[in-house]
Amino acid sequence: MKFLLILLLWVILLVLCWPLALLLLIFWPILWLLSIPFRIFGAVMEALLSLVKALLFLPARLLGGKEKQ
């Protein structure tokens, strides 16, 4: 579904301004490659924050506190 929406938006851009659409088609893989380090950094930060949360809530879990979700 997401792919179809992106394709539809690109076709609309192609009709309105074809040079920009072709430029986007060429540079999209390059932008995707440049975003990989930020995705890895985000995953690492999420894991670290989950670890800190688990360590902070460990005493409550050991004492029998109920977990809210």
NORTAUR-V141183 format. One record per residue. N is the residue number from 1. RES is the residue in one letter. OMEGA is omega in radians with two decimals (none if undefined). Layout:
BEGIN
n->N res->RES omega->OMEGA
n->N res->RES omega->OMEGA
END
This chain:
BEGIN
n->1 res->M omega->3.14
n->2 res->K omega->3.13
n->3 res->F omega->3.14
n->4 res->L omega->3.11
n->5 res->L omega->3.11
n->6 res->I omega->3.12
n->7 res->L omega->3.11
n->8 res->L omega->3.11
n->9 res->L omega->3.12
n->10 res->W omega->3.10
n->11 res->V omega->3.08
n->12 res->I omega->3.09
n->13 res->L omega->3.11
n->14 res->L omega->3.13
n->15 res->V omega->-3.08
n->16 res->L omega->-3.06
n->17 res->C omega->-3.02
n->18 res->W omega->3.10
n->19 res->P omega->3.12
n->20 res->L omega->3.12
n->21 res->A omega->3.11
n->22 res->L omega->3.07
n->23 res->L omega->3.09
n->24 res->L omega->3.13
n->25 res->L omega->3.14
n->26 res->I omega->-3.04
n->27 res->F omega->-3.12
n->28 res->W omega->3.11
n->29 res->P omega->3.12
n->30 res->I omega->3.10
n->31 res->L omega->3.12
n->32 res->W omega->3.11
n->33 res->L omega->3.12
n->34 res->L omega->-3.12
n->35 res->S omega->-3.10
n->36 res->I omega->3.12
n->37 res->P omega->3.12
n->38 res->F omega->3.08
n->39 res->R omega->3.12
n->40 res->I omega->3.11
n->41 res->F omega->3.11
n->42 res->G omega->3.13
n->43 res->A omega->3.12
n->44 res->V omega->3.13
n->45 res->M omega->3.10
n->46 res->E omega->3.11
n->47 res->A omega->3.13
n->48 res->L omega->3.12
n->49 res->L omega->3.06
n->50 res->S omega->3.10
n->51 res->L omega->3.12
n->52 res->V omega->3.12
n->53 res->K omega->3.13
n->54 res->A omega->3.12
n->55 res->L omega->3.14
n->56 res->L omega->-3.11
n->57 res->F omega->-3.12
n->58 res->L omega->3.13
n->59 res->P omega->3.13
n->60 res->A omega->3.14
n->61 res->R omega->3.12
n->62 res->L omega->3.13
n->63 res->L omega->3.05
n->64 res->G omega->3.09
n->65 res->G omega->3.14
n->66 res->K omega->-3.12
n->67 res->E omega->3.08
n->68 res->K omega->3.11
n->69 res->Q omega->none
END
